[in-house]
């Protein structure tokens, strides 16, 4: 007869020989050290009765969470709008730089809706925006409005915008 138990680390069922009871061994699945319990032949594991009200409550909470997630998803679905490649309207380089800085600031502050609108404006001037982003990525001290954003985060936001408008 063998001792059957579950690994406390990965949950894998383990069958250990009787001689391993009360000792430590290694889980064959996750290789962590586990304690092999000592079980006597007449010892019976007692299980707690199932609490039906708790099961119903958990089921109701899962259903509510699913419904909330669906509601949030329906509220945040944005129709795909075609992004113009170039509207022909000229924009000053300083204005475009301000738009790029505004986008990066909005993303860092979590204003995703505002960032979406700003990115659409930037995307209409792809070529100019790419050169501005290249300069911003190379600048050691970032724009004064962006200095409080960690360098790695700022770099990721710049890469994200480049990908978005390319």
C-alpha positions as CSV (number, residue, x, y, z in Angstrom):
1,X,0.0,0.0,0.0
2,X,1.3,3.5,-0.7
3,X,0.7,6.9,0.8
4,X,-1.3,9.2,-1.4
5,X,-1.2,12.9,-0.9
6,X,-1.0,16.2,-2.9
7,X,2.1,18.4,-3.2
8,X,1.7,21.6,-1.2
9,X,3.5,23.6,-3.9
10,X,2.0,22.5,-7.2
11,X,-1.0,20.4,-6.1
12,X,0.1,17.3,-8.0
13,X,-1.0,14.0,-6.6
14,X,1.9,12.0,-5.3
15,X,2.0,8.2,-4.5
16,X,4.8,7.6,-2.0
17,X,5.9,4.2,-0.6
18,X,4.8,3.4,3.0
19,X,8.4,3.6,4.1
20,X,8.5,7.4,3.2
21,X,5.8,8.3,5.7
22,X,7.0,11.0,8.2
23,X,10.0,12.0,6.0
24,X,10.7,14.6,3.5
25,X,10.9,13.9,-0.2
26,X,11.0,15.6,-3.6
27,X,7.8,16.2,-5.6
28,X,8.3,14.5,-9.0
29,X,6.4,17.3,-10.8
30,X,7.8,20.6,-9.3
31,X,10.9,19.2,-7.6
32,X,10.2,21.1,-4.3
33,X,10.7,19.4,-1.0
34,X,7.5,18.0,0.5
35,X,6.6,16.3,3.8
36,X,5.2,12.8,3.3
37,X,2.5,12.4,5.9
38,X,2.2,9.3,8.0
39,X,-1.0,7.5,7.4
40,X,-2.0,4.5,9.4
41,X,-4.1,1.8,7.6
42,X,-7.2,2.5,9.7
43,X,-6.9,6.2,9.7
44,X,-9.6,7.9,7.7
45,X,-9.5,11.4,6.3
46,X,-12.6,13.4,7.3
47,X,-14.0,15.9,4.9
48,X,-15.9,18.9,5.9
49,X,-19.5,18.9,4.7
50,X,-20.3,21.1,1.7
51,X,-21.9,24.4,2.6
52,X,-24.7,24.7,0.1
53,X,-25.3,28.4,0.9
54,X,-21.6,29.2,0.4
55,X,-21.6,27.3,-3.0
56,X,-24.7,29.3,-4.1
57,X,-23.1,32.6,-3.0
58,X,-19.9,31.8,-4.9
59,X,-21.9,30.9,-8.0
60,X,-23.9,34.1,-7.7
61,X,-20.7,36.2,-7.3
62,X,-19.1,34.6,-10.3
63,X,-22.3,35.4,-12.4
64,X,-22.3,39.0,-11.2
65,X,-18.6,39.4,-12.0
66,X,-19.1,38.0,-15.5
67,X,-22.1,40.4,-16.1
68,X,-20.0,43.4,-14.9
69,X,-17.1,42.4,-17.2
70,X,-19.5,42.2,-20.1
71,X,-21.1,45.5,-19.3
72,X,-17.6,47.2,-19.0
73,X,-16.6,45.6,-22.3
74,X,-19.7,46.8,-24.0
75,X,-19.2,50.3,-22.7
76,X,-15.6,50.5,-23.8
77,X,-15.8,49.1,-27.3
78,X,-14.7,51.8,-29.6
79,X,-15.6,51.4,-33.3
80,X,-12.6,51.2,-35.6
81,X,-12.3,54.5,-37.3
82,X,-10.1,54.7,-40.3
83,X,-7.0,56.8,-39.6
84,X,-6.3,59.3,-42.4
85,X,-2.7,59.0,-43.7
86,X,-2.4,62.7,-44.3
87,X,-5.2,65.2,-44.5
88,X,-3.2,67.8,-46.2
89,X,-3.7,70.2,-43.4
90,X,-0.3,71.5,-42.4
91,X,0.7,71.6,-38.8
92,X,3.5,73.4,-37.2
93,X,6.3,71.2,-35.9
94,X,5.9,72.8,-32.4
95,X,2.2,72.0,-32.4
96,X,2.9,68.4,-33.4
97,X,5.6,68.2,-30.7
98,X,3.0,69.5,-28.2
99,X,0.6,66.8,-29.4
100,X,3.1,64.1,-28.9
101,X,4.0,65.3,-25.4
102,X,0.3,65.6,-24.6
103,X,-0.2,62.0,-25.8
104,X,2.7,60.7,-23.7
105,X,1.4,62.7,-20.6
106,X,-2.2,61.3,-21.1
107,X,-0.9,57.8,-21.4
108,X,1.2,58.2,-18.2
109,X,-1.7,59.7,-16.4
110,X,-4.1,57.0,-17.5
111,X,-6.3,59.2,-19.7
112,X,-6.8,56.6,-22.4
113,X,-9.7,58.3,-24.2
114,X,-7.8,61.5,-24.5
115,X,-4.7,59.7,-25.6
116,X,-6.8,57.9,-28.3
117,X,-8.0,61.2,-29.7
118,X,-4.5,62.8,-29.6
119,X,-3.0,59.7,-31.3
120,X,-5.5,60.1,-34.2
121,X,-4.4,63.7,-34.6
122,X,-0.7,62.6,-34.6
123,X,-1.3,59.8,-37.0
124,X,-2.4,62.2,-39.7
125,X,1.2,63.5,-39.7
126,X,3.1,60.2,-39.5
127,X,6.3,61.2,-41.1
128,X,6.8,64.4,-39.1
129,X,5.7,62.6,-35.9
130,X,8.2,59.8,-36.4
131,X,11.1,62.2,-36.6
132,X,9.9,64.0,-33.4
133,X,9.6,60.6,-31.6
134,X,13.1,59.7,-32.8
135,X,14.5,63.0,-31.3
136,X,12.6,62.5,-28.1
137,X,13.9,58.9,-27.7
138,X,17.4,60.2,-28.2
139,X,17.1,63.1,-25.8
140,X,18.8,62.4,-22.5
141,X,16.8,64.9,-20.4
142,X,13.3,64.5,-21.6
143,X,10.8,67.3,-22.2
144,X,10.1,69.2,-19.0
145,X,6.5,68.0,-18.9
146,X,7.7,64.4,-19.0
147,X,10.5,64.4,-16.5
148,X,8.4,62.8,-13.7
149,X,7.8,59.7,-15.9
150,X,10.4,57.0,-15.3
151,X,12.8,56.6,-18.3
152,X,11.8,53.0,-19.1
153,X,8.1,53.9,-19.0
154,X,8.6,56.9,-21.2
155,X,10.6,54.8,-23.6
156,X,7.8,52.2,-23.8
157,X,5.2,54.9,-24.4
158,X,7.3,56.3,-27.2
159,X,7.7,52.8,-28.8
160,X,3.9,52.3,-28.4
161,X,3.1,55.5,-30.2
162,X,5.6,54.7,-33.0
163,X,3.9,51.3,-33.5
164,X,0.5,52.8,-33.3
165,X,1.1,55.4,-36.0
166,X,3.3,53.3,-38.3
